[in-house]
Amino acid sequence: MYTKVARTLRELGIDISTDKEVLAKYATDESIFSVTPQMVVIPHTREEVQTIVRTVGEYTKEYPHISLTVRAAGTGLSGGSLNDSIILDSTKLSGMEAFEMTDKGATLRVAPGTYFRDIKAAAEAHDLFFPPFPSSWRLCTIGGMVANNAAGPNSLKYGHTSEFINELEVVMHDGVHHVFKEIDYKELEVELVREDSVGDLYRFMWEKIQADFSGIKKTKPDSSKNSSGYELWDVLQADSVKNFIAGKGTINMVHALCGSQGTIGIVTSITLRLIRKTKESDLLLVPVYDTDKMGDIILKLLKHDPYNIELFDDKSYRLALKHPGFFKQFFVDTKDSYVMFLVRLYTTFFTKLKGKVPAFTLMVKFDGDKESNTNKQVCNVLESLEKDDIKALRIKENAQEDVFWRIRGSSYSLAKLTPEDNRPAAFLEDMVVPPAEIPGFLKSVKEKLDEHGLQYAVHGHGGNGHFHFYPSFDFTNPETPERLYKIAHEFYTLAEKHKGNICGEHNDGIMRTPFMGTIFSEEELELFVAFEHAADPEDIFNPGKKVNPKFDIRGSMRTTN
């Protein structure tokens, strides 16, 4: 069957590969899974994406198991870009298409395969920035960020990717391409009479909103961060259906598309909203030697409105000190900078922290319109912490601050260094709890990890109570899949016990789709299934993710480290 598809696509001028070595490269990403595709297609234009979608759509009538999954840089941690059918590599769909200054910043239209690092550089050239900022920013693409509704350190103040997307150009299951954006009721009326996939999707959503708007709003998880399910609760931006019809408010399908992991359609263009770069404060470093006090410290810090509170644990710090050569890769063309990095790494540790590794290191930043205001915030926080006998360090030099951001940003990669025959496993890495629950939650997690005899590293977004746990496993051991699956059950129950969420920003993918019942009710899951079916009735796009899980977690696990 795939031979027929390949022949047809080649005749239509599509770049494809069925080479076994190529397929093996697309079988894994940064997740714990390995799923080998049958074919890889590499479109270079939106028109080629439309051709691929229409062709696959025709073949699904005869072969219903054929499907398309979009993949870019492969930095995802939940297995969202893996598929046993056809992978669509979006990396050739790259480049910046349009830039326009606005009163509050700018809009930037880009192709989905554009690397975030290039977007960051382009924004900074105009003293602007795009707030969502994943740890993988040097490697990931903007398309992947949209697919997962990425967040990162700045999410404490600025939220997820969906809040900074003005428009998404999407190819739907029938090959129709449409620009989704914020529209009012009169514009909605135009969409509702369309006789295509776009009209079908709008009709479904509008009927559901009219029938139970308050019920849809209630599907939103209580946690401070979430990338699970479909963000249907934010589609209607109005106080009520009545007010929306009267012209007060808008409807925006972009919210439902962001975080959908390519299950609704294939994004071919993205219009970002950039904002003016704020004045950042010096870094406030808060070493926490007693984990039981961390929740209280974070709550105190939150009262001062920081824009991020990041953290990493003692294991990450010790690994950085033990393996300084790891950081050399970041200073390839600047040998002297690497030497100075090492000097700052060890000097700060021995002089500022007196050679004592904290159980957790909190990194706190403030921002505002004026540098004087951020300086005042830092001084107020230092004074407040001193009253409670909490020692904090003010890091004024950017180069010295960079040392700690390097450790925080490399926490996951550092975890790969020990033990050498293991791999840090991303399956507990996305749990979120309220800050007040942090001490009890961390204690419960530590007890469970120790009970299972696991080595692990922890980092995350402290202000959100969002923790990334990476216990190490030997994936060459045939007992690992069953063991890991059992542990996942236990830990997801812990998150629920501590009023939390299992999916803060890394999305559902293969790993969490079967466990979505931990977060959502049966009725809510049925709503998600119906929404996905309205958008993609033949299940062409990335099946088994978000809804209708089809991958056996244990059977799909990687067998290499």
SEMAR-927928 format. One record per residue (C-alpha): residue number from 0; residue in three letters; x negated, y, z negated. Coordinates in steps of 0.5 Angstrom, whole numbers. Each point is the difference from the previous one (the first is absolute). Layout:
     k     r    east   north      up
   NUM   ala       X       Y       Z
...
This chain:
     k     r    east   north      up
     0   met       0       0       0
     1   tyr      -6       5      -2
     2   thr      -3      -2       7
     3   lys       6       3       3
     4   val       0       6      -4
     5   ala      -7       1       1
     6   arg       0       0       8
     7   thr       6       5       0
     8   leu      -3       5      -4
     9   arg      -7      -1       4
    10   glu       4       1       6
    11   leu       3       6      -3
    12   gly      -7       3      -1
    13   ile       0      -1      -8
    14   asp      -7      -1      -3
    15   ile       1      -7      -4
    16   ser      -4      -6      -3
    17   thr       1      -7      -2
    18   asp      -7      -1      -1
    19   lys      -1      -5      -6
    20   glu      -6       5      -3
    21   val       4       6       1
    22   leu       7      -3      -3
    23   ala      -5      -2      -6
    24   lys      -2       7      -2
    25   tyr       8       2       0
    26   ala       2      -6      -5
    27   thr      -3       4      -6
    28   asp       1       7      -3
    29   glu      -2       2      -7
    30   ser       5      -4      -3
    31   ile       0      -7      -3
    32   phe       3      -3       7
    33   ser      -2      -3       6
    34   val       5      -1       6
    35   thr      -3      -1       7
    36   pro       4       3       6
    37   gln       1      -3       7
    38   met      -1       7       3
    39   val      -3       7       0
    40   val       3       6       4
    41   ile      -4       6       0
    42   pro       4       6       3
    43   his      -3       6       2
    44   thr       6       5       1
    45   arg       8       0      -3
    46   glu       2      -2       7
    47   glu      -4      -7      -1
    48   val       3      -1      -7
    49   gln       7       1       3
    50   thr      -2      -5       6
    51   ile      -3      -5      -6
    52   val       7       1      -4
    53   arg       4      -1       6
    54   thr      -3      -6       3
    55   val      -1      -4      -7
    56   gly       8       2      -1
    57   glu       1      -4       6
    58   tyr      -4      -6      -2
    59   thr       4       0      -7
    60   lys       6      -2       4
    61   glu      -3      -6       2
    62   tyr      -5      -1      -6
    63   pro       3       3      -6
    64   his      -7      -1      -4
    65   ile      -4       5       4
    66   ser      -1       7      -4
    67   leu      -5       6       0
    68   thr      -4       2      -6
    69   val      -3       7       0
    70   arg      -7       0      -3
    71   ala      -6       6       0
    72   ala      -6       0      -4
    73   gly       3      -6      -4
    74   thr      -2       3      -7
    75   gly       7      -2      -3
    76   leu       0      -4      -6
    77   ser       7      -4       0
    78   gly      -1      -4       7
    79   gly       5       5       3
    80   ser      -4       0       7
    81   leu       0      -7       1
    82   asn       4      -5       4
    83   asp       0      -7       3
    84   ser       3       3       7
    85   ile      -3       7       3
    86   ile      -4       5      -3
    87   leu       0       7       3
    88   asp      -6       3      -1
    89   ser       1       8       0
    90   thr      -7       3      -1
    91   lys       0       2       7
    92   leu       6       4      -1
    93   ser      -4       6      -3
    94   gly      -2       7       0
    95   met       3       7      -2
    96   glu       6       2       5
    97   ala       2       7      -3
    98   phe      -2       5      -6
    99   glu       5       6      -2
   100   met      -1       4      -5
   101   thr       6       2      -5
   102   asp       1       5      -6
   103   lys      -1      -6      -5
   104   gly      -6      -3       4
   105   ala       1      -4       7
   106   thr       2      -6       3
   107   leu      -4      -5       4
   108   arg       2      -5       5
   109   val      -4      -6       0
   110   ala       0      -7       3
   111   pro       1      -6      -5
   112   gly      -7      -3       1
   113   thr      -3       7      -2
   114   tyr      -5      -1      -6
   115   phe       2       3      -6
   116   arg      -7       3      -1
   117   asp       0       4       7
   118   ile       7       3      -2
   119   lys      -3       2      -7
   120   ala      -6       3       4
   121   ala       5       4       4
   122   ala       4       2      -5
   123   glu      -6       3      -4
   124   ala      -3       4       6
   125   his       7       4      -1
   126   asp      -1       0      -8
   127   leu       6      -5       0
   128   phe       2      -7      -3
   129   phe       4      -6       1
   130   pro       2      -2      -7
   131   pro       0      -7       0
   132   phe      -7      -3      -1
   133   pro      -1      -8       0
   134   ser      -6      -3      -3
   135   ser      -1      -3       7
   136   trp       0       7       3
   137   arg      -7      -1       4
   138   leu       3      -6       3
   139   cys       7       0       1
   140   thr       5       3       5
   141   ile       6       5       0
   142   gly       4      -5       3
   143   gly      -1      -5      -6
   144   met       1       6      -5
   145   val       7       1       3
   146   ala       1      -8       0
   147   asn      -1      -1      -7
   148   asn       2       7      -2
   149   ala      -7       1      -3
   150   ala      -1       5      -7
   151   gly      -7       0      -3
   152   pro      -3       4      -6
   153   asn       4       7       2
   154   ser       7      -4       0
   155   leu       1       2      -7
   156   lys       1       7       2
   157   tyr       2      -1       8
   158   gly       3      -6       0
   159   his       0      -5       6
   160   thr      -2       0       8
   161   ser       8       1       1
   162   glu       0       7      -3
   163   phe      -5       3       5
   164   ile       3      -3       7
   165   asn       4       4       4
   166   glu       1      -4       6
   167   leu      -1      -7       2
   168   glu       0      -2       7
   169   val       2      -8       0
   170   val       1      -5       6
   171   met       7      -4      -2
   172   his       1      -7       1
   173   asp       4       1       7
   174   gly      -7       4       2
   175   val       4       7      -1
   176   his      -5       5      -3
   177   his       3       5      -5
   178   val      -3       6      -4
   179   phe       3      -1      -7
   180   lys       0       7      -4
   181   glu       5       3      -5
   182   ile       7       2       3
   183   asp       6       3      -2
   184   tyr       7      -2       1
   185   lys       1       3       7
   186   glu      -6      -4       2
   187   leu       2      -6      -3
   188   glu       6       0       4
   189   val      -4       0       6
   190   glu      -4      -6      -2
   191   leu       7      -4      -3
   192   val       2      -1       8
   193   arg      -6      -2       3
   194   glu       1      -7       3
   195   asp      -7      -3      -2
   196   ser      -4      -2      -6
   197   val      -1       7      -3
   198   gly       8       1       0
   199   asp       0      -7      -3
   200   leu      -4       2      -6
   201   tyr       3       7      -1
   202   arg       7      -3       0
   203   phe      -2      -6      -5
   204   met      -3       5      -5
   205   trp       5       5       1
   206   glu       6      -5      -2
   207   lys      -4      -2      -6
   208   ile      -1       7      -2
   209   gln       7       1       0
   210   ala       2      -6      -3
   211   asp      -5       0      -6
   212   phe      -4       6       0
   213   ser      -1       0      -8
   214   gly      -1      -7       1
   215   ile      -6       1       5
   216   lys      -3       5      -5
   217   lys       0      -5      -6
   218   thr      -4      -5       4
   219   lys      -7       4      -1
   220   pro      -4      -3      -5
   221   asp      -1       4      -7
   222   ser      -8      -1       1
   223   ser      -4       7       2
   224   lys      -3      -4       6
   225   asn       4      -5       5
   226   ser      -2      -3       7
   227   ser       5      -6      -1
   228   gly       6       0       4
   229   tyr       3       5       5
   230   glu       0       7      -2
   231   leu       8       1       1
   232   trp       1       4      -6
   233   asp      -3       6       3
   234   val       3       0       7
   235   leu       5       4      -2
   236   gln      -3       7      -2
   237   ala       7       3      -3
   238   asp       4       0      -7
   239   ser       6      -4       3
   240   val       2      -2       7
   241   lys       6       5       0
   242   asn      -6       6      -1
   243   phe      -4      -3       6
   244   ile       6       0       5
   245   ala       1       7      -2
   246   gly      -7       2       2
   247   lys      -3      -1      -7
   248   gly      -6      -5       1
   249   thr      -3      -4       5
   250   ile      -1      -7       1
   251   asn      -7      -3       2
   252   met      -2      -7       2
   253   val      -7       1      -1
   254   his       0      -2      -7
   255   ala       3      -7       2
   256   leu      -5      -1       5
   257   cys      -6       2      -4
   258   gly      -2      -6      -4
   259   ser       4      -5       4
   260   gln      -7      -3       2
   261   gly       2       0       8
   262   thr       7      -4      -1
   263   ile       4       5       3
   264   gly      -4       2       6
   265   ile      -7       2       2
   266   val      -2       7      -1
   267   thr      -4       3       6
   268   ser      -1       8      -3
   269   ile       1       3      -7
   270   thr       0       7      -2
   271   leu      -3       2      -6
   272   arg       1       6      -5
   273   leu      -6       3      -2
   274   ile       0       4      -6
   275   arg      -5       6      -2
   276   lys      -6      -3      -4
   277   thr       1       2      -7
   278   lys      -6       2      -5
   279   glu      -2      -6      -4
   280   ser      -3       0      -7
   281   asp      -6      -3      -3
   282   leu       1      -8      -1
   283   leu       2      -1      -7
   284   leu      -3      -7      -2
   285   val       3      -3      -6
   286   pro      -3      -7      -3
   287   val       4      -4      -3
   288   tyr      -3      -5      -5
   289   asp       7      -3      -3
   290   thr       5      -2       5
   291   asp       5       1      -5
   292   lys      -1       7       0
   293   met       0       1       8
   294   gly       8       0       0
   295   asp       0       6      -5
   296   ile      -6       4       4
   297   ile       4      -1       7
   298   leu       6       3      -3
   299   lys      -4       6      -3
   300   leu      -3       1       6
   301   leu       7       0       4
   302   lys       2       6      -4
   303   his      -5       4       4
   304   asp       2      -2       7
   305   pro      -6      -3       3
   306   tyr       1      -2       7
   307   asn      -4      -6      -1
   308   ile      -2      -5      -6
   309   glu      -4      -5       3
   310   leu      -4      -6      -4
   311   phe      -4      -6       1
   312   asp      -2      -5      -6
   313   asp      -7      -2      -3
   314   lys      -1      -6       5
   315   ser       0       5       6
   316   tyr      -5       5      -4
   317   arg      -4      -6      -1
   318   leu       0      -3       7
   319   ala      -2       7       2
   320   leu      -6       1      -5
   321   lys      -2      -7       2
   322   his       0       0       7
   323   pro      -2       7       2
   324   gly      -2      -2       7
   325   phe       7      -1       2
   326   phe       1       8       1
   327   lys      -6       0       5
   328   gln       5      -1       5
   329   phe       3       7      -1
   330   phe      -7       3       1
   331   val      -2      -3       6
   332   asp      -3       6       3
   333   thr      -2       4      -6
   334   lys      -5      -4      -4
   335   asp      -1       6      -5
   336   ser       7       0      -1
   337   tyr       0      -7      -2
   338   val      -5       1      -5
   339   met       3       6      -3
   340   phe       6      -4      -1
   341   leu      -3      -5      -4
   342   val      -3       5      -4
   343   arg       6       3      -2
   344   leu       4      -7      -1
   345   tyr      -5      -2      -5
   346   thr      -2       7      -3
   347   thr       8       1      -1
   348   phe       0      -7      -3
   349   phe      -5       1      -5
   350   thr       0       7      -2
   351   lys       8       2       0
   352   leu       2      -7      -2
   353   lys      -6      -2      -4
   354   gly       0      -6       3
   355   lys       6      -3      -2
   356   val       5      -3       6
   357   pro       7       2      -2
   358   ala       6      -5       0
   359   phe       3       5       5
   360   thr      -2       6       4
   361   leu       5       5       1
   362   met      -1       6       6
   363   val       5       6      -1
   364   lys       0       5       5
   365   phe       5       7       0
   366   asp       1       4       6
   367   gly       3       7       2
   368   asp       0       6       4
   369   lys      -5       3      -4
   370   glu      -7      -3      -3
   371   ser       1       4      -6
   372   asn       7      -3      -1
   373   thr      -3      -7       0
   374   asn      -6       2      -4
   375   lys       5       2      -5
   376   gln       4      -7       0
   377   val      -7      -4      -1
   378   cys      -2       5      -6
   379   asn       7      -1      -3
   380   val       0      -8       1
   381   leu      -7       0      -3
   382   glu       2       4      -6
   383   ser       7      -4      -1
   384   leu      -4      -7       0
   385   glu      -6       3      -5
   386   lys       6       1      -5
   387   asp       2      -8       1
   388   asp      -8      -1      -1
   389   ile       0      -3       7
   390   lys      -7       1       4
   391   ala       1       3       7
   392   leu      -6       2       5
   393   arg       1       6       5
   394   ile      -4      -2       6
   395   lys      -1       6       4
   396   glu      -5      -2       6
   397   asn       3      -3       6
   398   ala      -5      -5       1
   399   gln       0      -2      -7
   400   glu       8      -1       0
   401   asp      -1      -4       7
   402   val      -4      -5      -4
   403   phe       7      -2      -4
   404   trp       4       1       6
   405   arg      -5      -5       4
   406   ile       1      -5      -6
   407   arg       8       1       0
   408   gly       0      -1       8
   409   ser      -4      -6       0
   410   ser       3      -4      -6
   411   tyr       3      -5       4
   412   ser      -6      -1       5
   413   leu      -5       0      -7
   414   ala       5      -6      -2
   415   lys      -2      -4       6
   416   leu      -8       0      -3
   417   thr       2      -5      -6
   418   pro       0      -6       0
   419   glu      -3      -1       7
   420   asp       4      -6       2
   421   asn       7       4      -2
   422   arg       4       5       3
   423   pro       4       5      -4
   424   ala       8      -2       2
   425   ala       5       6       1
   426   phe       6      -3      -2
   427   leu       1       3      -7
   428   glu      -3       7       2
   429   asp       6       4       1
   430   met       4       0      -7
   431   val       3       7      -2
   432   val       2       1      -8
   433   pro       2       6      -3
   434   pro      -6       4      -4
   435   ala       3      -2      -7
   436   glu       0      -7       2
   437   ile      -7       0       2
   438   pro      -4      -3      -6
   439   gly       5      -6      -1
   440   phe       0      -1       7
   441   leu      -8       0       1
   442   lys       0      -5      -7
   443   ser       5      -5       3
   444   val      -4       0       7
   445   lys      -6      -1      -3
   446   glu       2      -5      -5
   447   lys       3      -4       6
   448   leu      -6       1       4
   449   asp      -5      -3      -5
   450   glu       5      -5      -1
   451   his      -1      -2       7
   452   gly      -7       1      -1
   453   leu      -1       5       6
   454   gln      -5       5       1
   455   tyr       3       7       3
   456   ala      -1       7       1
   457   val       5       5      -1
   458   his       1       7       3
   459   gly       6       5       2
   460   his       4       6      -1
   461   gly       1       1      -8
   462   gly       5       6       1
   463   asn       5      -5       3
   464   gly      -2      -6      -4
   465   his      -2      -3       6
   466   phe      -5      -6       0
   467   his      -4      -4       5
   468   phe      -2      -6      -3
   469   tyr      -5      -5       4
   470   pro      -1      -6      -4
   471   ser      -5      -4       4
   472   phe       1      -7       3
   473   asp      -4      -5       4
   474   phe       5      -1       7
   475   thr      -4      -6       2
   476   asn       3      -4      -6
   477   pro       6      -4       2
   478   glu       3       1      -6
   479   thr       0       8       0
   480   pro       7       1       4
   481   glu       4      -3      -5
   482   arg      -4       3      -6
   483   leu       1       7       3
   484   tyr       7      -1       2
   485   lys       2      -2      -8
   486   ile      -4       6      -2
   487   ala       4       5       4
   488   his       6      -3      -3
   489   glu      -2       1      -7
   490   phe      -3       7       1
   491   tyr       6       3       4
   492   thr       4      -2      -6
   493   leu      -5       4      -4
   494   ala       1       6       4
   495   glu       8       0       0
   496   lys      -1      -1      -8
   497   his      -4       6       0
   498   lys       6       4       4
   499   gly      -5       0       6
   500   asn       0      -2       7
   501   ile      -4      -5       4
   502   cys      -1       5       6
   503   gly      -3       7      -1
   504   glu      -3       1       7
   505   his      -3      -6       4
   506   asn       7      -2       2
   507   asp       3      -7       0
   508   gly      -3      -4       6
   509   ile      -1      -7      -1
   510   met      -2       0      -7
   511   arg       6       4      -3
   512   thr       6      -1       5
   513   pro       2      -7      -4
   514   phe       0       4      -7
   515   met       4       6       2
   516   gly       6      -2      -4
   517   thr      -5       2      -6
   518   ile       2       7       2
   519   phe       6       0       4
   520   ser       7      -3      -1
   521   glu       3      -5       4
   522   glu       5       5       3
   523   glu      -6       5       1
   524   leu      -4      -6       4
   525   glu       6      -1       4
   526   leu       0       7       2
   527   phe      -7       0       2
   528   val       1      -6       4
   529   ala       6       3       4
   530   phe      -4       6       1
   531   glu      -6      -4       3
   532   his       5      -4       5
   533   ala       4       7       2
   534   ala      -7       2       2
   535   asp      -3      -6       3
   536   pro       6      -5       1
   537   glu      -5      -6       4
   538   asp      -5       1      -6
   539   ile      -6       2       5
   540   phe      -4       4      -4
   541   asn      -4      -3      -6
   542   pro       5      -5      -3
   543   gly      -1      -3      -7
   544   lys      -2       7      -3
   545   lys       5       5      -4
   546   val       6      -5       1
   547   asn       1      -7       2
   548   pro      -7      -3      -2
   549   lys      -3      -6       4
   550   phe      -7      -1      -2
   551   asp      -2      -5      -5
   552   ile      -4       4      -5
   553   arg      -4      -6      -2
   554   gly       0      -3       7
   555   ser      -3       7       3
   556   met      -5       1      -5
   557   arg      -7       1       3
   558   thr      -5      -5      -1
   559   thr      -7       4       0
   560   asn      -2       5      -4
